[in-house]
Amino acid sequence: MKPAWSQYGKIAFLFDYVNLQAKFPAGQPGYAYAEMAQAFWEDYQASQDIGQACGKAVAYATAHADSLTYLGSDYHGLQSHIYKPDDVCPFKQASAKLAKFWVYSHYG
């Protein structure tokens, strides 16, 4: 049996995912982030492997590198962080233990 917070974390992620999809449909600014979230979520649902799902988000960011410009670049000033595709998901190579800790610390 999984701990209760684990199920809560999934529900919180799902809520955030649905909210992102609703706020940023195709053709709207921010749609790239909704697509990136979709790549992550669909893989995570199928595999239950957060590292693998992060790989999908990173692959999306690699294929759509222009979507990272608005997160940080010279667009925000010279001291802004320049995001790279690997920055979009911290668990690409993460262990399940670290991922569960992060979920617990952010979602209860």
C-alpha positions as CSV (number, residue, x, y, z in Angstrom):
1,M,0.0,0.0,0.0
2,K,1.4,3.4,-0.9
3,P,1.6,6.2,1.6
4,A,-1.4,8.6,1.6
5,W,0.8,11.6,0.6
6,S,1.9,9.7,-2.5
7,Q,-1.7,9.6,-3.7
8,Y,-2.2,13.2,-2.7
9,G,0.8,14.2,-4.7
10,K,-0.6,12.6,-7.8
11,I,-3.9,14.3,-7.3
12,A,-2.2,17.7,-6.8
13,F,-0.1,17.1,-9.9
14,L,-3.3,16.2,-11.8
15,F,-5.0,19.3,-10.6
16,D,-2.1,21.5,-11.8
17,Y,-1.9,19.6,-15.1
18,V,-5.6,20.1,-15.8
19,N,-5.4,23.7,-14.8
20,L,-2.5,24.3,-17.1
21,Q,-4.3,22.6,-20.0
22,A,-7.4,24.7,-19.5
23,K,-5.6,28.0,-19.2
24,F,-3.3,27.5,-22.2
25,P,-5.1,25.8,-25.1
26,A,-3.6,25.7,-28.6
27,G,-2.9,29.1,-30.1
28,Q,-2.5,30.8,-26.7
29,P,0.7,32.1,-25.2
30,G,1.9,29.4,-22.8
31,Y,0.6,26.5,-24.9
32,A,4.2,25.1,-25.2
33,Y,4.2,24.7,-21.4
34,A,0.9,22.9,-21.6
35,E,2.3,20.6,-24.3
36,M,5.5,20.0,-22.2
37,A,3.3,19.1,-19.2
38,Q,1.3,16.7,-21.4
39,A,4.4,14.9,-22.5
40,F,5.5,14.5,-18.9
41,W,2.1,13.5,-17.6
42,E,1.2,10.9,-20.2
43,D,4.6,9.2,-19.9
44,Y,4.4,9.3,-16.1
45,Q,0.9,7.8,-16.1
46,A,2.0,4.9,-18.3
47,S,5.4,4.2,-16.7
48,Q,5.1,5.5,-13.1
49,D,8.7,6.5,-13.6
50,I,9.3,10.1,-12.8
51,G,12.8,10.1,-14.3
52,Q,11.6,8.7,-17.6
53,A,8.7,11.2,-17.7
54,C,11.2,14.0,-17.1
55,G,13.1,12.7,-20.1
56,K,10.0,13.3,-22.2
57,A,9.7,16.9,-20.9
58,V,13.3,17.5,-21.6
59,A,13.0,16.0,-25.1
60,Y,10.0,18.4,-25.7
61,A,12.1,21.4,-24.4
62,T,15.0,20.3,-26.7
63,A,12.7,20.2,-29.7
64,H,11.1,23.5,-28.8
65,A,14.1,25.4,-27.3
66,D,12.4,28.8,-28.1
67,S,9.8,28.1,-25.4
68,L,12.6,28.5,-22.8
69,T,13.3,32.1,-23.8
70,Y,10.4,33.5,-21.8
71,L,11.6,31.6,-18.6
72,G,14.9,33.3,-18.6
73,S,17.3,34.9,-21.0
74,D,18.6,38.3,-21.9
75,Y,14.8,39.1,-22.3
76,H,14.8,39.5,-18.5
77,G,18.1,41.3,-18.2
78,L,21.7,40.4,-18.2
79,Q,21.7,38.6,-14.9
80,S,18.8,36.3,-15.7
81,H,19.4,32.6,-15.7
82,I,19.6,31.1,-19.2
83,Y,17.5,28.0,-19.2
84,K,18.5,24.9,-21.0
85,P,16.3,21.9,-21.7
86,D,17.7,19.9,-18.8
87,D,16.5,22.6,-16.5
88,V,12.8,22.0,-17.1
89,C,12.6,18.8,-14.9
90,P,14.8,18.1,-11.9
91,F,14.2,14.3,-11.9
92,K,15.6,13.2,-15.3
93,Q,18.2,11.1,-13.5
94,A,16.6,11.2,-10.1
95,S,16.0,8.2,-7.8
96,A,12.5,7.4,-6.8
97,K,13.4,8.2,-3.2
98,L,14.4,11.8,-4.1
99,A,11.4,12.3,-6.3
100,K,9.0,11.1,-3.5
101,F,10.8,13.5,-1.1
102,W,10.2,16.4,-3.5
103,V,6.6,15.6,-4.1
104,Y,6.0,15.3,-0.3
105,S,7.8,18.6,0.4
106,H,5.8,20.4,-2.3
107,Y,2.4,18.8,-2.1
108,G,2.0,17.6,1.5
